[in-house]
Amino acid sequence: MGALSIWHVLIMATVALLLFGGRGKVSDLMGDVAKGIRSFRTGLNDPEQPPAPRHNGGSKALADGTDR
């Protein structure tokens, strides 16, 4: 008996078809994952911009670090 029988090949082909074929929900999900990875990579390659100044939000902190 070989390592892969016809049933193993059919099951793997079915899984591959479900993941990458047709216009099903799973293939749309895989496309969205690919878009997210691509966006992440471009975000890593872009030069970092300095962070925007943070607004205190109206907190009235005292000079010794305590709040009232």
Distance bins in CASP14 RR format, pairs under 12 A and 6 or more apart:
PFRMAT RR
TARGET T0000
AUTHOR 0000-0000-0000
RMODE 2
METHOD distances of the structure
MODEL  1
1 7 0 0 0 0 0 1 0 0 0 0 0
1 8 0 0 0 0 0 1 0 0 0 0 0
2 8 0 0 0 0 1 0 0 0 0 0 0
2 9 0 0 0 0 0 1 0 0 0 0 0
3 9 0 0 0 0 0 1 0 0 0 0 0
4 10 0 0 0 0 0 1 0 0 0 0 0
4 11 0 0 0 0 1 0 0 0 0 0 0
4 12 0 0 0 0 1 0 0 0 0 0 0
4 13 0 0 0 0 0 1 0 0 0 0 0
5 11 0 0 0 0 1 0 0 0 0 0 0
5 12 0 0 0 0 0 1 0 0 0 0 0
6 12 0 0 0 0 0 1 0 0 0 0 0
6 13 0 0 0 0 0 1 0 0 0 0 0
7 13 0 0 0 0 0 1 0 0 0 0 0
7 14 0 0 0 0 0 1 0 0 0 0 0
8 14 0 0 0 0 0 1 0 0 0 0 0
8 15 0 0 0 0 0 1 0 0 0 0 0
9 15 0 0 0 0 0 1 0 0 0 0 0
9 16 0 0 0 0 0 1 0 0 0 0 0
10 16 0 0 0 0 0 1 0 0 0 0 0
10 17 0 0 0 0 0 1 0 0 0 0 0
11 17 0 0 0 0 0 1 0 0 0 0 0
11 18 0 0 0 0 0 1 0 0 0 0 0
12 18 0 0 0 0 0 1 0 0 0 0 0
12 19 0 0 0 0 0 1 0 0 0 0 0
13 19 0 0 0 0 0 1 0 0 0 0 0
13 20 0 0 0 0 0 1 0 0 0 0 0
13 21 0 0 0 0 0 1 0 0 0 0 0
14 20 0 0 0 0 0 1 0 0 0 0 0
14 21 0 0 0 0 0 1 0 0 0 0 0
14 26 0 0 0 0 0 1 0 0 0 0 0
15 21 0 0 0 0 0 1 0 0 0 0 0
15 26 0 0 0 0 1 0 0 0 0 0 0
16 22 0 0 0 0 0 1 0 0 0 0 0
16 26 0 0 0 0 0 1 0 0 0 0 0
16 27 0 0 0 0 0 1 0 0 0 0 0
16 30 0 0 0 0 0 1 0 0 0 0 0
17 24 0 0 0 0 0 1 0 0 0 0 0
17 26 0 0 0 0 1 0 0 0 0 0 0
17 27 0 0 0 0 1 0 0 0 0 0 0
18 24 0 0 0 0 1 0 0 0 0 0 0
18 25 0 0 0 0 1 0 0 0 0 0 0
18 26 1 0 1 0 0 0 0 0 0 0 0
18 27 0 0 0 0 1 0 0 0 0 0 0
18 29 0 0 0 0 0 1 0 0 0 0 0
18 30 0 0 0 0 0 1 0 0 0 0 0
19 25 0 0 0 0 0 1 0 0 0 0 0
19 26 1 0 1 0 0 0 0 0 0 0 0
19 27 1 0 0 1 0 0 0 0 0 0 0
19 28 0 0 0 0 0 1 0 0 0 0 0
19 29 0 0 0 0 1 0 0 0 0 0 0
19 30 1 0 0 1 0 0 0 0 0 0 0
19 31 0 0 0 0 0 1 0 0 0 0 0
19 33 0 0 0 0 0 1 0 0 0 0 0
20 26 0 0 0 0 1 0 0 0 0 0 0
20 27 1 0 0 1 0 0 0 0 0 0 0
20 28 0 0 0 0 0 1 0 0 0 0 0
20 29 0 0 0 0 0 1 0 0 0 0 0
20 30 1 0 0 1 0 0 0 0 0 0 0
20 31 0 0 0 0 1 0 0 0 0 0 0
20 33 0 0 0 0 0 1 0 0 0 0 0
20 34 0 0 0 0 0 1 0 0 0 0 0
21 27 1 0 1 0 0 0 0 0 0 0 0
21 28 0 0 0 0 0 1 0 0 0 0 0
21 29 0 0 0 0 0 1 0 0 0 0 0
21 30 0 0 0 0 1 0 0 0 0 0 0
21 31 0 0 0 0 0 1 0 0 0 0 0
22 28 0 0 0 0 1 0 0 0 0 0 0
22 30 0 0 0 0 0 1 0 0 0 0 0
22 31 0 0 0 0 0 1 0 0 0 0 0
23 29 0 0 0 0 0 1 0 0 0 0 0
23 30 0 0 0 0 0 1 0 0 0 0 0
23 31 0 0 0 0 0 1 0 0 0 0 0
24 30 0 0 0 0 1 0 0 0 0 0 0
24 31 0 0 0 0 0 1 0 0 0 0 0
25 31 0 0 0 0 0 1 0 0 0 0 0
25 32 0 0 0 0 0 1 0 0 0 0 0
26 32 0 0 0 0 0 1 0 0 0 0 0
26 33 0 0 0 0 0 1 0 0 0 0 0
27 33 0 0 0 0 0 1 0 0 0 0 0
27 34 0 0 0 0 0 1 0 0 0 0 0
28 34 0 0 0 0 0 1 0 0 0 0 0
28 35 0 0 0 0 0 1 0 0 0 0 0
29 35 0 0 0 0 0 1 0 0 0 0 0
29 36 0 0 0 0 0 1 0 0 0 0 0
30 36 0 0 0 0 0 1 0 0 0 0 0
30 37 0 0 0 0 0 1 0 0 0 0 0
31 37 0 0 0 0 1 0 0 0 0 0 0
31 38 0 0 0 0 1 0 0 0 0 0 0
31 39 0 0 0 0 0 1 0 0 0 0 0
32 38 0 0 0 0 0 1 0 0 0 0 0
32 39 0 0 0 0 0 1 0 0 0 0 0
33 39 0 0 0 0 0 1 0 0 0 0 0
33 40 0 0 0 0 0 1 0 0 0 0 0
34 40 0 0 0 0 0 1 0 0 0 0 0
34 41 0 0 0 0 0 1 0 0 0 0 0
35 41 0 0 0 0 0 1 0 0 0 0 0
35 42 0 0 0 0 0 1 0 0 0 0 0
36 42 0 0 0 0 1 0 0 0 0 0 0
36 43 0 0 0 0 0 1 0 0 0 0 0
37 43 0 0 0 0 0 1 0 0 0 0 0
37 44 0 0 0 0 0 1 0 0 0 0 0
38 44 0 0 0 0 0 1 0 0 0 0 0
38 45 0 0 0 0 0 1 0 0 0 0 0
39 45 0 0 0 0 0 1 0 0 0 0 0
39 46 0 0 0 0 0 1 0 0 0 0 0
40 46 0 0 0 0 0 1 0 0 0 0 0
43 49 0 0 0 0 0 1 0 0 0 0 0
56 67 0 0 0 0 0 1 0 0 0 0 0
58 67 0 0 0 0 0 1 0 0 0 0 0
59 65 0 0 0 0 0 1 0 0 0 0 0
59 66 0 0 0 0 0 1 0 0 0 0 0
59 67 1 0 0 1 0 0 0 0 0 0 0
59 68 0 0 0 0 1 0 0 0 0 0 0
60 66 0 0 0 0 0 1 0 0 0 0 0
60 67 1 0 0 1 0 0 0 0 0 0 0
60 68 1 0 0 1 0 0 0 0 0 0 0
61 67 1 0 1 0 0 0 0 0 0 0 0
61 68 0 0 0 0 1 0 0 0 0 0 0
62 68 1 0 0 1 0 0 0 0 0 0 0
END
